Amino acid sequence: MDFFIRHICPTGAFVCSAIMSWRDIQTREVIDRELAWLSFFTIMPTAVAPESQTLTQGALPLWMQQTVTLLSASGGALILCSIAVLARAATGKDLIGKGDLLFTLAIGFMLPCHYSPLMLCIAFLLALPFSLTCLLAQKTKRPLPFIPFLAISAFLMHWVPTSFIGLLFPSW
């Protein structure tokens, strides 16, 4: 079971993210089946070994520890949803797709607790030069595929040691 949690789940999440990123670049759509597999691979380590993913050991009942873990993993998706609602109110258009929100929610489960908002910030920073280049180079406006930036950011956050992230972002 440990091999499954440490190797199969991250590899499966990486493959699903790569497939979803490619599809987002090509067609700007998210397939439910791919999102379900990504969710499976990111949620399964918490479901199989909940004691390794929770915030407080033993101080709270298991169901409450898992609820806190769920809320901390969904922080990036909640922030992105807030940005989407504000952008919709300001422009009258959907500037952030539902697939981006669901991908952010699903991939947040693979990160250490409360790193999901930081993952979202890094994704925005990665997307900024690309979007500015596209804006300056093209006369037609095409929607930006955001899932590749979210995937790169999530896997950077997953594979970079948390001690290094703590050095870069001391408040996290």
Secondary structure, 3 states (H helix, E strand, C coil): CHHHHHHHHHHHHHHHHHHHHHHHHHHCCCCHHHHHHHHHHHHHHHHHCHHHCCCCCCCCCHHHHHHHHHHHHCHHHHHHHHHHHHHHHHHCCCCCCHHHHHHHHHHHCCCCCCCHHHHHHHHHHHHHHHHHHHHHHCCCCCCCCCHHHHHHHHHHHHHCCHHHHHHHCCCC
